Amino acid sequence: MSITRRNARRSVRILGVVSASAALALGAAGNALACNISEFSAAAECDGTKGVITVTDKDPAGTPATVSVYLENNGADERLVGKQVVKGSREGVTITFAEDWKPGATYRIHVKAGNQVDEDIKPNLVTPATACTTEETPSPTPTPSQTPSESATPSAPAESDTPTPTASEGGSSAPADTASNAPSPAAGAGDSNLAETGADSNTGLIAGIAAALVAVGGGAVFFGMRRRGASNDR
């Protein structure tokens, strides 16, 4: 009988140890799978030229969580930006809130996941010092348009300068002609007298008339002599 009691006591002790170990294991597993605020993170980013706020949930249990984003002003909620439900994963699931945030703005992100999480992400989200869209981006657009206009402006005077030397060349050609005509009156003195009396232009005509008269006179004399000879023969 004593041996049986000892065996029973040992069995009870063994069952107690096993039960305690199982409870500890289940508790640890439950804590490992429970949703925790440390598994949530937020960031202010740019989607092209627009600002957005992203919240990432890395809860491996995938517990549904409601995320609310508030814009803060002097430590108080100014307005609700948006509210979304997210189911996290070990790799992380990210949700996006469209918000044209300004540099240095503060946002409060609250997470509510069943009875496990009901608190804010700490610390509050502060946006970067530089906005997504800057005033310097549109300035390069008019710059190339002004460049051709400036290049076109000097081209106009360049063309206007081109005819100027041509006109001067024409003017220079005129005195060249006068210079070439200048030596003509500077010929010999006899030429100038002939030009003034007109003998230079009528000499040929007078000589021709004189030659014609001489020929006519000679012919008349010749025919006259023949007539006299013929009358003497009769």
VOPADO-912793 format. One record per residue: residue number from 0; x, y, z of N, C-alpha, C in turn. Coordinates in steps of 0.1 Angstrom, whole numbers. Atoms other than C-alpha are relative to their C-alpha. Example, Ala and Ser with C-alpha at 12.3 -4.5 7.8 and 13.67 -1.06 7.14 Angstrom:
2
 pos  n_px  n_py  n_pz ca_px ca_py ca_pz  c_px  c_py  c_pz
   0     9   -12     0   123   -45    78     9    12     0
   1    -9   -11     0   137   -11    71    -8    11     8
***
This chain:
234
 pos  n_px  n_py  n_pz ca_px ca_py ca_pz  c_px  c_py  c_pz
   0     8   -12     0     0     0     0     9    13     0
   1    -9   -12    -1    29    24     8     5     3   -14
   2    -6    -2    13    43    19   -27   -10     7    -9
   3    10    -6     8    10    28   -43    -2    15     3
   4     2   -14    -3     7    60   -24    12     9    -5
   5   -11    -7     5    42    70   -33    -1     2   -15
   6     1    -1    14    35    64   -70   -11    11    -3
   7    11    -9     2     3    84   -67     5    15     2
   8    -6   -13    -2    22   113   -52     9     5   -11
   9    -9    -3    12    48   112   -79    -8     4   -12
  10     8    -3    11    21   112  -105    -6    14     1
  11     6   -13    -2     4   142   -90    11    11    -2
  12   -10   -10     1    37   161   -88     4     2   -15
  13    -4    -1    14    45   153  -124   -11     7    -8
  14    10    -7     7    11   164  -136     0    15     3
  15    -1   -14    -4    15   197  -117    11     7    -7
  16   -11    -6     8    48   204  -133    -3     2   -14
  17     4    -1    14    35   197  -167   -10    10    -2
  18    11   -11     2     4   219  -162     6    14     1
  19    -7   -13    -2    26   247  -149     8     4   -13
  20    -8    -3    12    49   244  -179    -9     4   -12
  21     9    -3    11    20   244  -203    -6    13     2
  22     5   -13    -2     5   274  -187    10    11    -3
  23   -10   -10     3    37   293  -189     2     1   -15
  24    -2     0    14    41   283  -225   -11     7    -7
  25    11    -6     6     6   293  -234     0    15     3
  26    -1   -14    -3    11   326  -216    10     8    -8
  27   -10    -6     8    43   333  -234    -5     1   -15
  28     5     0    13    27   324  -267   -11    11    -2
  29    11   -10     1    -3   346  -260     6    14     0
  30    -7   -13     0    20   375  -251     7     3   -13
  31    -7    -2    13    40   370  -283   -10     3   -11
  32     9    -3    11     9   370  -305    -9    12     3
  33     8   -12    -3    -8   399  -287     4    12    -8
  34    -3   -12     7   -10   432  -306     6    10    10
  35    -7   -10    -9    13   459  -292     2    13    -8
  36    -1   -13     7    16   496  -299    14     2    -6
  37   -13    -2     5    53   492  -305     1    -6   -14
  38     0     6    13    44   473  -337    -5    10   -11
  39     5   -10    10    30   505  -353    10    11    -1
  40    -9   -12     2    50   533  -368    -6     9   -11
  41     5   -10    10    42   565  -388    11     8    -6
  42   -10    -8     7    60   587  -413    -8    10    -9
  43     5   -10     9    53   619  -433     9    -1   -13
  44    -7     2    12    63   613  -469    -7     8   -12
  45     5    -7    11    58   627  -504    -4   -10   -11
  46     4     9    11    38   610  -532    -1    10   -12
  47    -1   -10    11    50   630  -562     1    14     6
  48     0   -14    -5    41   666  -554   -10     2    11
  49    10    -1   -11    15   658  -527     6    -7    12
  50    -4     6   -12    21   650  -491    -9   -11     5
  51     7    11    -6    10   618  -474     5    -4    13
  52    -4     6   -13    11   602  -439    -2   -15    -1
  53     1    15     1    18   565  -438     1    -6    14
  54     0     7   -12    12   541  -409     2   -15    -3
  55    -4    14     3    28   506  -409    -3    -8    13
  56     4     9   -11    14   477  -388     8   -13    -2
  57    -7    12     1    38   448  -381    -4   -10    10
  58     6     9    -9    15   428  -359    -1   -14    -7
  59     0    13     7    22   391  -368   -13    -7     2
  60    13     7    -2   -12   380  -354   -10     6   -10
  61    10    -6     9   -30   403  -379   -12     5     7
  62    12    -5    -7   -53   417  -353    -5    13    -7
  63     5   -13     6   -76   444  -369     2    11     9
  64    -2   -12    -8   -67   478  -357    -5    12    -8
  65     5   -13     6   -83   512  -363    10    11     3
  66   -10   -11    -1   -58   540  -370    -7    13    -3
  67     6   -13     2   -69   576  -366    12    10     1
  68   -10   -10     1   -47   606  -376    -6    13     3
  69     5   -13    -4   -52   640  -360    11    11    -2
  70   -10   -12     1   -35   674  -368    -1     7    13
  71    -1    -6   -13   -23   689  -336     3    16    -2
  72    -3   -14     0   -23   726  -328     0     5    15
  73    -3    -4   -14    -8   738  -295    -4   -11    10
  74     3    11    -9   -12   704  -280   -14    -5     0
  75    14     4     1   -49   699  -290    -3    -4   -14
  76     4     5    14   -66   681  -319    -7    12    -7
  77     6   -11     8   -73   707  -346   -11    -6   -10
  78    10     7     9   -90   683  -371     4   -14    -2
  79    -2    14     3   -93   646  -380     4    -1   -14
  80    -5     2    14   -72   638  -411    -7   -12    -6
  81     6    12     5   -86   603  -415     0   -11     9
  82     1    12    -9   -94   569  -400    -1   -12   -10
  83    -1    12     8   -86   535  -415     2   -12     9
  84    -2    13    -7   -86   498  -404    11    -7    -8
  85   -12     7     6   -54   478  -410     1   -14     8
  86    -4    13    -6   -45   441  -404    14    -2    -3
  87   -14     1     2    -8   438  -399     5   -14    -3
  88    -6    12     3    16   411  -407    15     1     5
  89   -13     0    -4    51   400  -398     9     9    -8
  90    -8    -8     9    65   418  -429    -4    15     1
  91     4   -14    -1    44   449  -423   -11     3   -10
  92    11    -5    10    12   464  -439    -1    15     3
  93     0   -15     0    12   501  -447   -13     6    -6
  94    11    -8     4   -18   524  -450     4    14    -2
  95    -4   -14     4   -17   559  -465   -12     9     2
  96     9   -11    -2   -35   591  -455     4    12    -9
  97    -4   -12     8   -36   619  -481    -1    12     8
  98     0   -12    -8   -26   650  -463    11    10    -5
  99   -10   -10     5    -9   681  -478     6     7    12
 100    -5    -5   -12    11   686  -447    10    12    -3
 101    -9   -11     1    32   717  -440    12    -3     8
 102   -12     3    -7    68   717  -428    -2     3    15
 103     0    -2   -15    71   713  -390   -13    -2     7
 104    13     2    -6    35   703  -385     0   -13     9
 105     0    11   -10    26   678  -356   -13    -7    -2
 106    12     8     2     2   649  -360     0   -11    11
 107     2    11   -10   -12   625  -334    -6   -12    -6
 108     6    12     6   -18   589  -345    -4    -9    12
 109     6     9   -10   -41   568  -323    -3   -14    -6
 110     3    14     5   -44   530  -326    -9    -7    10
 111     9     8    -8   -73   509  -313    -2   -14    -6
 112     0    14     5   -70   471  -316    -7    -8    11
 113     8     8   -10   -98   453  -296     3     5    14
 114    -3    -3   -14   -90   451  -259    15     0     3
 115   -15     1    -2   -52   449  -265     7    13    -1
 116    -7   -12     2   -42   483  -277   -11    11    -1
 117     9   -12     1   -59   517  -272     9    12     4
 118    -9   -11    -4   -32   544  -272     6     6   -13
 119    -6    -7    11   -12   568  -294    14    -5    -2
 120   -13     3     3    20   562  -312     9    11     5
 121    -9   -10    -7    48   579  -292    14    -1    -7
 122     6   -13    -2    62   603  -299    -9     4   -12
 123     9    -5    11    38   624  -321     9     2   -13
 124    -7    -1    13    47   626  -358     2    15    -3
 125    -3   -14     4    65   659  -368     5    -1   -14
 126    -3     1    15    67   665  -406    14     7    -2
 127   -14    -6     4   101   674  -423    -1    15    -1
 128    -1   -15     2   113   710  -426    -2     5   -14
 129     1    -4    14   110   709  -464   -13    -6    -5
 130    13     4     5    76   707  -481     2    -8   -13
 131    -1     8    13    69   684  -511     1     8   -12
 132    -1   -10    12    64   713  -535     6    12     5
 133    -7   -12    -3    87   742  -535    -3    11   -10
 134     3   -11     9    84   776  -551    11     1   -11
 135   -11    -1    10   117   771  -570    -3    -9   -12
 136     2    10    11   103   742  -592    -6     7   -12
 137     6    -6    12    81   764  -615     9    10    -7
 138    -8   -10     6   109   790  -620     8    -4   -12
 139    -7     4    12   130   769  -645    -8     0   -12
 140     9     1    13   100   768  -669     1    13    -8
 141    -1   -12     8   101   805  -680    14     3    -5
 142   -14    -3     4   139   805  -681     4    -3   -14
 143    -4     3    14   144   786  -714    -8     8   -10
 144     7    -8    10   116   806  -730     6    14    -2
 145    -7   -13     1   135   838  -722    13    -1    -8
 146   -13     2     7   167   824  -737    -1     3   -15
 147     1    -3    14   155   823  -773    -4    14    -3
 148     4   -14     3   139   857  -770    12     9     0
 149   -12    -8    -1   172   872  -759     9    -3   -12
 150    -8     3    12   190   854  -787    -5     6   -13
 151     6    -6    12   165   867  -812     2    15     0
 152    -1   -15    -1   170   903  -799    13     4    -7
 153   -12    -4     6   207   905  -809     1    -3   -15
 154     0     4    15   200   888  -843    -5    12    -8
 155     6   -11     7   179   918  -853    10    11    -3
 156   -10   -10     4   206   944  -850    12    -5    -8
 157   -11     5     9   231   920  -866    -4     1   -14
 158     5    -1    14   209   920  -897     0    15    -4
 159     0   -14     3   205   958  -895    14     5    -2
 160   -14    -4     2   243   961  -893     5    -4   -14
 161    -4     5    13   247   941  -925    -2     9   -11
 162     2    -9    11   231   965  -949     9    13     1
 163    -7   -12    -2   251   994  -933    13     0    -8
 164   -13    -1     8   285   984  -948    -3    -1   -15
 165     3     1    14   268   976  -981    -2    14    -6
 166     2   -14     5   256  1012  -983    12     8    -1
 167   -13    -8     0   290  1025  -974     8    -5   -12
 168    -8     5    11   305  1003 -1001    -6     7   -13
 169     6    -7    12   280  1018 -1026     5    14    -1
 170    -4   -14    -1   290  1053 -1014    15     1    -4
 171   -14    -1     3   327  1044 -1018     2    -3   -15
 172    -1     3    15   321  1031 -1054    -2    13    -8
 173     3   -12     7   307  1065 -1064    12     9    -1
 174   -12    -8     2   338  1085 -1057    11    -7    -8
 175    -9     7     9   358  1057 -1074    -2     4   -15
 176     4    -3    13   339  1065 -1106     5    14    -4
 177    -4   -13     2   345  1102 -1102    15     2    -2
 178   -15    -1     1   382  1096 -1097     4    -5   -13
 179    -4     5    13   383  1076 -1129    -3     9   -11
 180     4   -10    10   366  1104 -1148     9    12     1
 181    -8   -12    -2   389  1130 -1134    11     2   -10
 182   -11    -2     9   419  1123 -1156    -4     4   -14
 183     4    -3    13   399  1128 -1188     1    14    -4
 184    -3   -13     4   399  1165 -1188    14     4     2
 185   -14    -3    -1   435  1164 -1178     9    -4   -11
 186    -8     4    12   446  1154 -1213     8    12    -5
 187    -8   -11     6   467  1175 -1237    -8    13    -2
 188     7   -13     2   459  1212 -1242    -6     0   -14
 189     6     0    13   453  1206 -1279   -13    -7    -1
 190    13     8     0   426  1180 -1272   -11     9     6
 191    11    -8    -6   408  1205 -1250    -4    11   -10
 192     4   -11    10   409  1232 -1278    -9    -6   -10
 193     9     6    10   395  1208 -1303   -13    -3     5
 194    13     3    -6   368  1198 -1280    -8    12     1
 195     7   -12    -2   359  1234 -1274    -5     5   -14
 196     4    -5    13   359  1244 -1312    -9    -9    -7
 197     8     9     7   342  1213 -1323     7    -6   -12
 198    -7     6    12   369  1204 -1349     2   -14     1
 199    -2    15    -1   374  1170 -1334   -12    -8    -5
 200    12     8     4   339  1160 -1341    -4     2   -15
 201     4    -3    14   336  1177 -1377    11    -3   -10
 202   -11     1     9   370  1170 -1392    -2   -12   -10
 203     3    11     9   360  1136 -1406   -10     4   -11
 204    10    -4    10   329  1150 -1422     5    10   -11
 205    -5    -9    10   347  1179 -1438    10    -7   -10
 206    -9     7     9   374  1157 -1452    -7    -9   -10
 207     8     8    10   348  1134 -1467    -6     8   -11
 208     7    -8    11   330  1162 -1484    11     6   -10
 209   -10    -5     9   363  1176 -1497     4   -11   -10
 210    -4    11     9   372  1142 -1511   -10    -2   -11
 211    11     2    10   338  1139 -1528     1    11   -10
 212    -1   -11     9   342  1173 -1543    11    -1   -10
 213   -11     2     8   376  1165 -1556    -3   -11   -11
 214     4    11    10   363  1133 -1572    -9     5   -10
 215    10    -5    10   334  1151 -1588     7     9   -10
 216    -7    -9     9   357  1178 -1601     8    -7   -10
 217    -9     8     9   381  1153 -1615    -8    -7   -11
 218     8     7    10   353  1134 -1632    -5    10   -10
 219     5   -10     9   339  1166 -1647    11     4   -10
 220   -11    -3     9   373  1175 -1661     3   -11   -10
 221    -2    11     8   377  1140 -1675   -10    -1   -12
 222    10     1    10   344  1140 -1693     1    12   -10
 223    -1   -12     9   350  1176 -1706    11    -2   -10
 224   -11     3    10   383  1165 -1722    -4   -10   -10
 225     4    10     9   367  1135 -1738    -9     7   -11
 226     9    -7     9   340  1157 -1753     8     9   -10
 227    -8    -8     9   366  1181 -1767     7    -8   -11
 228    -7     9    10   385  1152 -1783    -9    -5   -10
 229    10     6    10   354  1138 -1799    -4    11   -10
 230     4   -11    10   344  1172 -1814    12     3    -9
 231   -11    -3     8   379  1177 -1828     1   -11   -11
 232    -1    11    10   378  1143 -1845   -11     2   -11
 233    10    -2    11   347  1152 -1864     4    11    -9
***
